[in-house]
Amino acid sequence: MPNISRARTAQSPSSSFPGAAMLAAMPVFAFFYILLVLPFMPDDGKGRTENILLWPIVAAVTLTLVLQNLPRVDSRFLRSVPILSLVAYFLFAAASVIWAYSPYFAFSRVVVAILSTIVIVAPFALPIRTSHIIPGLHVCTAIALAISGIYVLTTPASPIGHPGYFTHKQELGILAASGIILSSHELLFRGWRRYLALVTIGMGVWLVLASQSKSATAFALFSIGCSWLMLIACKRLRITPAYIVAAVVFASLFVSNPIEKIGYRLYGDATLTGRTGIWGFTNYQISHRPWLGWGFHSYYFVPNSPQEQAPGYIKDMPSSHSGYLQVKLETGRIGYWIFLIFIYASLHYLERVRRKDPVRAWGYLSIELFVILINLTDSAWLTTTPVWFLYLIVVAASVRDSLPSMRPALRPGQSAIQSTRNFGNRRLVGAARSAPAVPRAR
């Protein structure tokens, strides 16, 4: 029996190994930095030196720890469709530097995007302890909402809503809505997690109203409720959330201007505060480079941007106010379809999580659904923003949780086949030792 217990301990995904704690902290650190450190750094418009230096250093540390524990890397995580499609998109984004409108900005921005993704995603390929990641993200969000609350009480609001300590009110609205979703999940746990969730929900509701972010409020409430219904439907129909989302998207193709109609019924504004004009000009620019796009992040905030040709208020917009149009604008139809594979594959893997832990699957799906919806009216895909980092963490965690238990940890110089054989032999030996003795026939 002792041999069996040792084998089970070795097989446990939370078994310690060199750098395990640091790797488990990397996704939370990236989220903490982008949410609570970067916004307070001075920006002269030429790029923050600290931000430029941080990502290469942290990514190098992450890769070093991964390579040191290479035998423990689960290749099934790396071969999963969400991870492969994400890698494929970044490869295409890196290639877009060749034809980008501004190659310098495209190169620097794609490097930052790749390095930050490595910091967030790579640790999940190893058997790290993940039980503290979602609570850690929740604590970071609660701190950010508390600081934003101080700004709301002490600084004047803009005519369209309060931005908190961010540059735009929509950023505060998305953060507050994300806090409500995370807190809804944390309410299901006891102790300090539940008490913090109650406080965070209160702050989230207050701040999302102060930001006057109507879309974030509606999408958050819809995501929380709809996720449960989708998971119930998945269980009874034996399908995955990807099929339900695909069915809704397919049905919307037969309705003219569905988003505008929903906006008119909810808010009495079919233009969604002028977004339809932005979308029209974005589609016009997409038509100039339909297949390859203008280059990864090589359209907005670049010298002599084509956006300056836009009429009226549109030329002052910092984004397309649609994550899907912006992906198509930057990397064309090819990059757009690769990225859609990443989204649908991520939803597909949540069904495997539901079979193991329905509560966790509901939390993951609520966040993924919220980010998918918020990108209908805002641009949050593939940006160095908290909501994109949160989405990446949830996708990586759901892929890892969907996999069967990892193989036993390997000793230095031991192959995977030898480890599996030894594990099976130890179980047989342990079972033989514990079996009752059979009397010999006389």
C-alpha positions in Angstrom: 0.0 0.0 0.0 2.8 2.6 0.6 3.9 2.0 -2.9 0.5 2.9 -4.2 0.3 6.1 -2.2 3.7 7.2 -3.5 2.6 6.5 -7.0 -0.6 8.6 -6.5 1.4 11.4 -5.1 3.7 11.4 -8.1 0.7 11.4 -10.4 -0.9 14.4 -8.7 -0.9 17.5 -10.9 -0.1 19.6 -7.9 3.1 17.8 -7.1 5.9 20.3 -6.5 8.9 20.7 -8.9 11.5 23.4 -9.3 9.9 26.7 -10.1 6.3 25.4 -9.7 5.2 28.2 -7.4 6.7 30.9 -9.6 5.1 29.5 -12.8 1.7 29.4 -11.1 2.1 33.0 -10.1 3.0 34.2 -13.6 -0.5 34.6 -15.0 -1.7 36.5 -11.9 1.4 38.7 -12.0 0.8 39.6 -15.7 -2.8 40.5 -14.8 -1.8 42.5 -11.7 0.8 44.4 -13.7 -1.5 45.3 -16.6 -4.3 46.3 -14.2 -2.6 47.9 -11.3 0.9 49.0 -12.4 0.9 50.0 -16.0 -2.0 52.5 -15.9 0.0 54.6 -13.3 3.2 54.7 -15.3 3.9 58.0 -17.1 3.5 57.9 -20.8 5.0 60.5 -23.1 3.6 58.9 -26.2 6.9 57.2 -27.2 6.3 54.0 -25.2 7.0 53.2 -21.6 10.6 52.0 -21.1 9.6 49.9 -18.1 6.9 48.1 -20.1 9.3 47.5 -23.0 11.9 45.9 -20.6 9.5 43.9 -18.4 7.9 41.5 -20.9 11.2 40.1 -22.3 12.6 39.6 -18.8 9.4 37.9 -17.5 9.0 35.8 -20.6 12.6 34.7 -20.4 12.1 33.6 -16.8 9.0 31.7 -17.7 10.6 29.9 -20.7 13.6 29.1 -18.6 11.5 27.4 -15.9 9.5 25.6 -18.6 12.6 24.3 -20.3 14.1 23.2 -16.9 11.0 21.0 -16.4 10.6 19.9 -20.0 9.9 16.3 -19.1 6.9 17.4 -17.2 5.4 19.4 -20.0 2.1 17.9 -21.2 2.3 17.8 -25.0 -1.5 17.3 -25.1 -1.9 20.9 -23.9 0.4 22.2 -26.7 -1.4 20.1 -29.3 -4.8 21.2 -28.3 -6.8 23.1 -31.0 -7.1 26.4 -29.0 -3.3 26.6 -28.4 -2.4 25.5 -31.9 -4.8 28.1 -33.5 -3.5 30.8 -31.2 0.1 30.0 -32.2 -1.0 30.0 -35.9 -2.6 33.4 -35.5 0.6 34.9 -33.9 2.7 33.4 -36.7 0.5 35.0 -39.3 0.5 38.3 -37.3 4.3 38.2 -37.2 4.4 37.6 -40.9 2.1 40.6 -41.4 5.1 42.8 -40.4 6.3 42.3 -44.0 3.3 44.1 -45.6 2.3 46.2 -42.6 1.5 49.9 -43.1 4.0 50.7 -40.3 6.4 47.7 -40.0 8.2 49.2 -37.0 5.1 49.5 -34.9 3.7 46.2 -36.1 6.9 44.4 -35.1 7.2 46.0 -31.6 3.6 45.3 -30.9 3.5 41.8 -32.1 6.6 41.0 -30.0 4.9 42.4 -26.8 1.7 40.4 -27.6 3.7 37.2 -28.1 5.8 37.7 -25.0 2.8 38.5 -22.7 1.0 35.4 -24.1 4.0 33.2 -23.3 3.9 34.5 -19.7 0.2 33.8 -19.3 -0.2 30.5 -21.3 3.0 28.6 -21.0 2.8 27.8 -17.3 -0.4 25.8 -17.9 1.5 23.3 -19.9 3.0 22.0 -16.7 1.3 20.4 -13.6 1.2 23.6 -11.6 -1.2 24.3 -8.8 -4.0 26.3 -10.3 -6.4 26.5 -7.3 -5.2 30.0 -6.4 -5.3 31.6 -9.8 -9.0 32.6 -10.1 -9.0 33.9 -6.4 -5.9 35.8 -7.2 -7.5 37.5 -10.2 -10.5 38.3 -8.1 -8.3 40.0 -5.4 -6.6 42.1 -8.1 -9.9 43.1 -9.5 -11.3 44.0 -6.1 -8.2 46.2 -5.4 -8.6 47.9 -8.8 -12.3 48.6 -8.2 -11.5 50.1 -4.7 -8.9 52.4 -6.3 -11.4 53.4 -9.0 -14.0 54.1 -6.4 -11.6 56.6 -4.8 -11.2 58.3 -8.2 -14.9 58.4 -8.7 -15.4 60.1 -5.3 -12.6 62.6 -5.7 -12.4 63.5 -9.4 -15.0 64.9 -11.7 -16.6 62.7 -14.3 -16.5 63.2 -18.0 -19.8 64.1 -19.9 -20.2 60.5 -21.0 -19.3 58.7 -17.8 -16.5 58.4 -15.2 -13.3 56.6 -16.3 -11.9 55.9 -12.8 -8.1 55.8 -13.1 -8.3 54.7 -16.7 -8.3 56.8 -19.8 -11.8 56.0 -21.0 -15.0 55.2 -19.2 -15.5 52.0 -21.1 -12.4 50.6 -19.5 -13.9 51.1 -16.1 -17.2 49.6 -17.2 -15.6 46.5 -18.6 -13.5 46.1 -15.4 -16.5 46.5 -13.2 -18.5 44.0 -15.2 -15.6 41.5 -15.1 -15.5 42.0 -11.3 -19.2 41.2 -11.1 -18.7 38.0 -13.1 -15.7 36.8 -11.0 -17.5 37.7 -7.8 -20.5 35.7 -8.8 -18.3 32.6 -9.1 -16.5 33.4 -5.8 -19.8 33.6 -4.0 -20.1 29.8 -4.2 -17.1 29.4 -1.9 -16.9 29.8 1.9 -14.9 32.1 4.1 -13.0 35.2 3.0 -13.7 34.5 -0.7 -17.4 34.9 -0.2 -17.1 38.0 1.9 -14.8 39.6 -0.6 -17.1 38.6 -3.4 -20.0 40.4 -1.7 -18.0 43.6 -1.3 -16.7 43.4 -4.9 -20.2 42.9 -6.4 -21.4 46.0 -4.6 -18.4 48.0 -5.9 -18.8 46.6 -9.4 -22.5 47.5 -9.6 -21.8 51.0 -8.3 -18.9 51.6 -10.7 -20.5 50.1 -13.8 -23.3 52.6 -13.2 -20.8 55.5 -12.6 -19.1 54.6 -15.9 -22.4 54.7 -17.8 -21.2 51.7 -19.7 -24.5 50.3 -20.9 -23.1 47.5 -23.1 -20.8 46.2 -20.3 -23.7 46.0 -17.9 -26.0 44.2 -20.3 -23.4 41.8 -21.5 -22.3 40.9 -17.9 -25.8 40.1 -16.7 -26.6 38.2 -19.9 -23.3 36.1 -19.6 -23.9 35.1 -16.0 -27.4 33.9 -16.6 -27.0 32.5 -20.1 -23.9 30.4 -19.2 -26.0 28.2 -16.8 -28.6 27.7 -19.5 -26.0 26.8 -22.1 -24.4 24.3 -19.9 -27.7 22.7 -19.1 -28.5 22.5 -22.8 -25.0 21.0 -23.5 -25.7 18.3 -20.9 -29.1 17.3 -22.2 -28.3 17.7 -26.0 -24.8 16.3 -25.6 -23.2 19.2 -27.5 -20.7 21.9 -26.5 -21.1 25.7 -26.1 -19.4 26.2 -29.4 -22.4 24.7 -31.2 -24.8 27.0 -29.4 -22.8 30.1 -30.2 -22.3 29.0 -33.8 -26.1 28.4 -34.2 -26.8 31.9 -32.8 -24.3 33.4 -35.2 -25.7 31.5 -38.1 -29.3 32.6 -37.3 -28.1 36.2 -37.1 -27.0 36.0 -40.8 -30.7 36.0 -41.8 -31.5 39.2 -39.8 -30.5 42.5 -41.2 -28.4 44.7 -38.8 -29.1 42.5 -35.7 -26.8 44.5 -33.3 -28.4 47.8 -34.4 -31.9 46.5 -33.8 -31.0 45.2 -30.3 -29.4 48.5 -29.5 -32.5 50.4 -30.5 -34.8 48.1 -28.5 -32.6 48.3 -25.4 -31.4 51.9 -25.5 -33.4 53.6 -28.2 -30.2 54.2 -30.2 -29.7 52.2 -33.4 -26.3 53.8 -34.0 -25.0 52.6 -30.6 -23.6 56.0 -29.8 -22.1 56.5 -33.2 -20.5 53.1 -33.6 -22.3 52.3 -36.9 -20.5 55.2 -38.6 -17.1 53.9 -37.3 -18.0 50.4 -38.5 -18.9 51.7 -41.9 -15.5 53.4 -42.4 -13.7 50.4 -41.0 -15.3 48.1 -43.5 -14.3 50.6 -46.2 -10.7 50.3 -45.1 -10.9 46.5 -44.9 -12.0 46.5 -48.6 -8.6 48.0 -49.5 -6.7 45.0 -48.1 -9.3 42.3 -47.6 -7.1 39.2 -47.3 -3.9 40.2 -45.6 -5.0 43.4 -43.7 -3.0 46.5 -42.8 -0.7 44.6 -40.4 -0.9 43.6 -36.8 -1.7 46.7 -34.7 -0.4 48.8 -37.6 -3.4 50.9 -38.3 -4.2 52.9 -35.2 -1.7 55.1 -33.4 0.9 55.0 -36.2 2.4 58.0 -38.0 0.1 59.2 -40.9 -2.5 56.6 -40.1 -5.1 55.9 -42.8 -7.6 56.7 -40.0 -6.8 60.4 -40.5 -8.8 60.2 -43.7 -12.0 59.4 -41.9 -14.7 62.0 -41.8 -15.7 64.0 -38.6 -15.5 62.3 -35.3 -14.5 59.0 -36.7 -10.9 60.1 -37.4 -10.4 60.7 -33.6 -11.4 57.1 -32.7 -8.7 55.0 -31.0 -10.2 51.7 -32.2 -12.8 50.2 -34.5 -15.2 49.7 -31.5 -15.5 46.1 -32.7 -12.9 43.5 -31.9 -14.0 41.3 -34.9 -13.7 44.2 -37.4 -10.4 45.2 -35.9 -8.9 41.7 -36.3 -10.1 41.7 -39.9 -8.8 45.2 -40.5 -5.3 44.3 -39.1 -4.8 40.7 -40.4 -7.4 40.3 -43.1 -9.7 37.4 -43.8 -7.0 34.9 -43.3 -6.1 36.1 -39.7 -9.8 36.6 -39.0 -10.7 33.0 -39.7 -7.7 31.6 -37.8 -8.8 33.7 -34.8 -12.4 32.4 -35.1 -11.0 28.9 -34.9 -9.3 29.8 -31.6 -12.6 31.3 -30.2 -14.8 28.3 -31.2 -12.2 25.7 -30.1 -11.9 27.4 -26.7 -15.7 27.2 -26.3 -15.7 23.5 -27.4 -13.2 22.5 -24.7 -15.5 23.8 -21.9 -17.8 20.8 -22.3 -15.0 18.6 -21.0 -14.6 20.9 -18.0 -18.3 20.8 -17.3 -18.2 17.0 -17.0 -15.5 17.3 -14.3 -16.7 20.5 -12.5 -19.9 22.3 -13.6 -19.3 25.3 -11.3 -15.8 25.9 -12.7 -17.1 25.5 -16.2 -19.9 28.0 -15.5 -17.3 30.6 -14.3 -15.1 30.0 -17.3 -18.0 30.2 -19.8 -19.3 33.4 -18.2 -16.0 35.1 -18.7 -15.5 33.8 -22.2 -19.1 34.7 -23.2 -18.7 38.2 -21.8 -15.5 38.9 -23.7 -17.0 37.5 -26.9 -20.0 39.8 -26.5 -18.1 42.9 -25.4 -16.1 42.7 -28.6 -19.3 43.3 -30.6 -19.2 46.9 -29.5 -15.6 47.4 -28.3 -12.1 46.3 -29.4 -10.6 44.0 -26.7 -9.0 41.1 -28.7 -5.3 40.8 -28.7 -4.6 43.9 -26.7 -2.6 44.5 -23.5 -5.7 45.0 -21.5 -7.0 43.2 -18.4 -10.0 41.8 -20.1 -7.9 40.1 -22.8 -5.5 38.8 -20.2 -8.4 37.4 -18.2 -9.8 35.7 -21.3 -6.4 34.1 -22.1 -6.0 32.8 -18.6 -9.5 31.3 -18.6 -8.8 29.6 -22.0 -5.5 28.2 -20.9 -7.0 27.0 -17.6 -10.0 25.4 -19.4 -7.7 23.5 -21.9 -5.6 22.2 -19.0 -8.6 21.2 -16.9 -10.2 19.4 -19.9 -7.3 17.0 -20.2 -7.1 13.7 -18.3 -4.8 13.5 -15.3 -1.2 14.1 -16.2 1.3 11.2 -16.2 3.5 10.6 -13.2 6.3 13.1 -12.7 9.5 11.9 -14.4 12.9 11.4 -12.7 15.9 12.9 -14.4 16.9 10.6 -17.3 13.7 8.5 -17.1 11.5 8.2 -20.2 7.8 8.5 -20.2 7.4 4.8 -21.2 9.6 3.7 -18.3 7.7 5.9 -15.9 4.4 4.5 -17.0 5.7 0.9 -16.7 7.1 1.6 -13.3 3.9 3.1 -12.1 1.9 0.1 -13.3 4.4 -2.3 -11.7 4.3 -0.5 -8.4 0.5 -0.8 -8.4 0.7 -4.5 -9.1 3.3 -5.1 -6.4 1.4 -3.0 -3.9 -1.8 -4.9 -4.7 0.0 -8.3 -4.4 1.4 -7.4 -1.0 -2.0 -6.3 0.3 -3.9 -9.3 -1.0 -4.7 -12.0 1.5 -2.5 -15.1 1.5 -4.0 -18.1 -0.3 -3.4 -21.4 1.6 -1.4 -24.0 -0.4 -3.2 -27.2 -1.3 -1.8 -30.2 0.5 
